[in-house]
Amino acid sequence: MTHPQTELTVWIGGAAGDGIASAGESFAQACSRLGYHVFAYNSYQSVIRGGHVCMHVRIGTHKVYTQGDELDYLIALNADSFQRYATRVMPGGAILYNTDKFKAQPEQAGKDVQLMGLPVMELAGNQLMQNTALLGALIQVIGLNPATTRELIQERFTKKGEPIIKANLDAFDKGMEHAKRNGRPSGIRVGPGDGKRRPLAGGNPMVGFGALAAGCRFYSAYPMTPASSLLHWLVKYATTTGLLVKQCEDEISALNMAIGAGHVGVRAMTGTSGGGFALMTEAVGEAGMTETPVVIVEAMRGGPSTGLPTKTEQGDLFQILGASQGEFPKVILAPRTLQECYDMAIHAFNLAEKYQCPVLIATDLYLAERLETFEGVNISKIPIERGELVTQANGNGYRRFAVTPSGVSPRALPGTAGTVYTAATDEHDEDGIVISDVFTNPPVRKKMMEKRMRKIEGILSELPAPQLDGPANVELTLVGWGSTYQVMLEAMEALNREGFQVNVLCLRYLWPFQTAAVSRLLSSCKMTMSVEGNYTGQLVRLIRMETGISIQHHLRKYDGEPFEPRQVIEQARMLLKTKPKGSVVAAVVSDEGLPPDFSPIENPAIGAEATRQH
Amino acid sequence: MAQVKEYVGKVKPDWCPGCGDFGVLNALQRALAELDIAPHNVLIVSGIGCSSNLPGFIHAYGFHGLHGRSLPVASGARLGNTDLTVIATGGDGDGYGIGVGHFVHTCRRNLNMTYIVMDNQVYGLTTGQASPTTEKDIRTKSTPEGTIELALNPIALALSCGATYVARGFSGENLHLAQLMKGAIEHKGFALVDVFSPCVTYNKHNTYPWFRERVYKLEDKHHDPADFRLAMERAFEWGAEIPIGLFYKVDRPTYEDEEPTLRRNGTPLAKQPLERPELAAIMEDFI
């Protein structure tokens, strides 16, 4: 869905180890500094070297919601990427590549696509300069101002010293010069950016940033893609912000440590993906029973089991929903945008402390690892609510788990004189005395259970109501949750431009479920189509379970790649045109340019030795 | 010195009459009283098992967590508030079975805290199955023809994993045990006190008389707790003579000493303000 003059898309393809992410990030950041809106998504594999990686960078003079589904410019760092994508480059676009690596014939590219081969060795004298030289050529072909890219090269290589900076700047300039001399002006250009230097980040850093803003001082984790970059981002700011980051022996330890820190009054968080969260499960209930505040980030990836370590999926909703035995209040938040990653992380800590319960932030690889410009977030007046804390004994006898109308019992922290208690995972009475072993006391059990569960009403009263995006009284409502928000928005806008009437209901507060509000919204919808990145339609099932309302049509994706706008648009258009009576369930798949009979045995990893990344 | 009674909890222990854990509880109360640590500055974290009920029976802050997870909770609490005296307690199934992964890593981490394991060589709360420290060929409810696996050696394991205070006591030697605990709590680093704490109901093999006949005190043989090799040697003594006492003690920087954030600011995390002035600078990094 490229709109000439307002946006364009660049793909950088190659093998892992080719430096694609850093080249793509440099380009994305250079564009954001020129005042463009940017969305970048890196489709990569679970190897450190070899395999296939493709970074999609889409820039625009308007907000770009997704990575899009077309490409105007391709930087092919190996023959594999060239073969996969050359024919998909839009007319007027260009393909840039290193002629030292492979030879390309004009007939292999699409019609009216410029082939721009760079003799990197001859130009820069060093194959390591390949990405920088190609970036220079790209900037020239697109006709962007090179100033911000040069600026970034200087910043990126500051630590490596002046000679490295100079070599890279030279390679960049040589790339530009070569394109100027040997190329022709490109047919696809984007108007000038607005000059506003927008921040550029991903979901993981934004959750981390929100956590820091909320006063989080403890983060414990075990490495697991795609949550690892949250660990890396936080540890980078640990010493300047006074955050303690602890890598643990496993995820069981990670959550239990966070609970220990939370118990003594530290705002604590842990982060993982689906497999690690499975290990944390028992401790989620521990936080529920001991009424300990803790925030848990679950960045989903393709399952089941080890699944697709570097691919996205929305397949863990039911795992998170069902996590831990028994019943207790917990909160599940599913931020949909970068701003919401930040705002909802802050909200998560407030809810956790006010209601003394575990709060889960469910993201996925697509949201966590994307790079996107955003319009800034509130960093000056952070709303911090610690809930009811007892700082000194009042002499009337402190009861840690006192039964109250709200279900919230004022919390005393270890170290406070006169309020000594034990928090037990066994059922206990108001004093914290275990009632499970010797004299199980049914009335007390009932009272304590009801006390804890009453907190759900308070939590619900604090959650902002779900809202429809787009026009009211439409023909079709797209329904989803979390990271699919922006692809639904893009599809909605495109369809409405075509003359259809479409809006979006994308949920971000998933539990406790806002039954009344969601029922009200859905009852007013004529036709509905769910858009979910999983096989069974987990949100659809949750909605039906909680409201009795069945979403009519379904679009699903479980191939590891995010939805492309076109896929949503085409299915919605078909429904809008044909108005089928029954329920239509469709699953879409991304075309990664692999032949259908591709064999990993006959095509071992391209590049050096393949090592796996999980 | 504080009075022992200041550490007596509201709830009377529900252990079987004669259980070794009574002696451990008494020794811990005595050690805390002698060290004069106010009950509200002590946090006792346990897992699940008969012995893990201990926090409910002592007047101090307590956290009675999940089976096998006392050490991570205690570690998080200790890192969160370094003003607290943190003590983890539990049994051999809890610490050396389901939680052994945490035990290994907590030893090498060397946080300044104490771990007291009431080792009765059997699963008591689940009514008498084999535990990781059950001796080979012993018949239990789950091993009617005798255990096949070798018993785990907690002393040798702790030594090899880097624990900086490694001791073993016997709940039948209460004053001796209290002194070992006192040393453990005073020690700056991770201290293990493994305690022979007989289960009078389910372990008919490792009984009080069985231990009384065998245990000897390391100090009586002039054991040098600074000698790692000797400590390791003593750790493998089992049979007619079984050592109790302090096997090994060494001063090594604690995790808290070297943890970058704590090193830069010694104020416990729990007592630091939540407001962060650094947000604007971080925001700049996104541009």
Interface residues (C-beta under 8 A of the other chain):
Chain A: S32 R33 R197 R198 P199 L200 A201 P205 F209 L212 A213 A214 G215 R217 F218 S220 Y237 A238 T239 T240 T241 G242 L243 L244 V245 K246 C248 E249 D250 I252 S253 A254 N256 M257 A258 I259 G260 A261 G262 H263 V264 G265 V266 R267 A268 E282 A283 E286 T290 G376 V377 I379 I382 I384 R386 L413 P414 G415 T416 A417 G418 T419 V420 Y421 T422 A423 A424 T425 D426 D431 G432 I433 V434 D437 V438
Chain B: K10 V11 D14 A38 P39 H40 N41 L43 I44 V45 I48 N53 P55 G56 H59 A60 Y61 G62 F63 H64 G65 L66 R69 L71 P72 V73 A74 S75 G76 A77 R78 L79 G80 N81 D83 L84 G101 H102 V104 H105 E259 P260 T261 L262 R264 N265 L269 A270 Q272 P273 L274 E275 R276 E278 L279 A280 A281 I282 M283 F286 I287
